[in-house]
Amino acid sequence: MLSESNLSLKNKSININLKTPQIMCKTTIHTLTVGATTAIPFPPTLANDQGFTSITEPADKNTTTLVKNGDIMIWKKSEDITDLNAITETGGDDVFSSNPKKQKDGTWKATVGNFPANNTQSYSITYTVKNALENPYTQDPKIKMNPK
C-alpha cells in the first residue's frame, strides 16, 4: 500500500502524497445494427461491434454480445428497416437495469443489468421493413455476461 513519503534533494524537501489507486471499470458502449431489405425482410442481418455478422436465421439466434454490468447497449436500424418497434427481455434474469428506451434518432438504448457471470439471456428485437408483407418481424439475439 502506498502512503505519504518525503524526499530530500539538495537541501530541498518535497512532500509526495500518494493515495491508494482506485480501479475504475470503464463503461463500454455496444452497438447492434439490424438490417433487412424489402426483398428479404427476414431474417435480418445482425452485426455487432465485436466483429460478428449474421445473414441467416440460425446465426441470428446465435448472435451473442458479450457485456458487463453497467455497459450501454445501442440498437440501430439499417437498409430498408423503417422502425425498430421494440426491444424486450424474454429471459428469466433482468438483462437490462431498466427497460430499453427508444431515442429521438430512432435508435434504442439500455443499460446492462447485473445478471450472473457467464449467463446468457435472450431478448427480442421487433422491427418493420418498408413495404414488406408480414410486418412486423421479430428476432431473438442473445446477450452474455462476461466472466469476472
Buried (B, 14 or more C-beta within 10 A) or exposed (E): EEEEEEEEEEEEEEEEEEEEEEEEEEEBEBBBBBBBBBEBBBBBBBBBEEEBEBEEEEBBBEBBBBBBBBBBBBBBBEBBBBBBBBBBBEBEEBBBEEEBEBEEEEBBBBBBBEBEEEEBBBBEBBBBBBEBEEBBBBBBBBBBBEEE
